[in-house]
Amino acid sequence: MTSEEARRQAQAEELTLRLADNKTGYYGVSLAKKPGLLKPYQAALKRGGKTVNLGRFATAEEAALCVARSPEGRAAA
C-alpha cells in the first residue's frame, strides 16, 4: 500500500492518522534502526502498560493506519 492509498483508506474508514513530533511524523510509528528493510516502519502502542507491536509496514502512513484501526487509536481520535 502506498502512502496515498493509506491516507485515502483512512479517510474512507473515517479514521484519523494522528500526527506526532517524531521522525516518522505519526503517533505510534517508529523507523527501524537497520537500513534497507522492505518494511522499515513499525506500529506499536501501549496496552495495559505493555508495548504491543502491531507489525512492520512499507510506509509510515500504512503503519499509522494500523494504529488508527486499533481500539486505542479509535479512542484517541
FENNOR-V671000 format. One record per pair of residues at least 12 apart in sequence whose C-alpha atoms are under 10 Angstrom apart, sorted by the first residue. I is the first residue (numbers start at 1). J is the second residue. Records with the same first field share a line. If there is no record, write none. Layout:
BEGIN
I->J  J
END
This chain:
BEGIN
1->57  58  59  61  62
2->58  59  60  61  62
3->58  59  60  61  62  63  65
4->59  61  62
5->61  62
6->59  60  61  62  63  64  65  66
7->61  62  64  65
9->62  65
10->61  62  64  65  66  68  69
11->65
13->65  68  69
14->68  74
15->65  67  68  69  73  74  77
16->64  65  67  68  69  73  74  76  77
17->61  62  63  64  65  66  67  68  69  73  77
18->61  64  65  67  68  73  76  77
19->64
23->60
24->41  42  59  60  61  63  64
25->60  61  64
26->43  60  61  63  64  65  67
27->43  44  45  60  63  64  67  68  73
28->42  43  44  45  46  53  54  60  63  64  66  67  68  73
29->41  42  43  44  45  54  55  56  57  59  60  61  62  63  64  65  66  67
30->42  43  44  56  60  63  64
31->43  56  57  59  60
32->56
37->56  57  58
38->56  57  58  59
39->55  56  57  58  59  60  63
40->56  57  58  59  60  63
41->55  56  57  58  59  60  61  62  63  64
42->54  55  56  57  58  59  60  62  63  64  66  67
43->55  56  57  60  62  63  64  65  66  67
44->56  63  64  66  67
45->67  70  72  73
46->72
47->71  72
53->67
54->66  67  70
55->67
END
